[in-house]
Amino acid sequence: MEYDELPYAKAKAMAVKVLEDGYGDAVVLKDERGWYVLYYFYGFQAPPPAALPHWMEGPKSDLAEVRSPYEMKRFLEEHGELDYLNDVD
């Protein structure tokens, strides 16, 4: 399975680090190629366990290159991507 197809619960179980803010969750994974970040934009709510990532970055060579969910959301908006924010209620 490719990282961009990982459901949230499985990705979180494999995570090296998880960044959470009011815009979503960034699940950080590491393999032999580098660091990968899966972004799940659900605001303050936890993503559903079966949710697929809205966006993926990687491989990155350094953990310091990982953006927070807020930073990634702003980056996507600045580059014309749709507003990703899902409501699980």
CORFEN-V483495 format. One record per residue. SS is DSSP state (A for helix, B for strand, O for the rest). NEAR is the number of other C-alpha atoms within 12 Angstrom. Layout:
BEGIN
ss=<SS & SS>
near=<NEAR & NEAR>
END
This chain:
BEGIN
ss=<O & O & A & A & A & O & O & A & A & A & A & A & A & A & O & O & B & B & B & B & B & O & O & B & B & B & B & B & B & B & B & O & O & B & B & B & B & B & B & B & O & O & O & O & O & O & O & O & O & O & O & O & O & O & B & B & B & B & B & B & O & O & A & A & A & O & O & O & A & A & A & A & A & A & A & A & A & A & O & O & O & O & O & O & O & O & O & O & O>
near=<8 & 14 & 30 & 24 & 20 & 29 & 25 & 33 & 23 & 24 & 36 & 32 & 16 & 21 & 24 & 20 & 22 & 29 & 28 & 27 & 24 & 20 & 28 & 35 & 43 & 41 & 44 & 39 & 35 & 25 & 17 & 11 & 12 & 19 & 28 & 37 & 43 & 45 & 46 & 49 & 41 & 32 & 25 & 20 & 20 & 28 & 32 & 23 & 19 & 17 & 27 & 28 & 37 & 33 & 32 & 32 & 30 & 26 & 21 & 21 & 17 & 17 & 22 & 12 & 18 & 30 & 33 & 30 & 36 & 28 & 23 & 32 & 32 & 19 & 18 & 22 & 15 & 12 & 11 & 11 & 14 & 16 & 21 & 25 & 26 & 23 & 17 & 16 & 10>
END
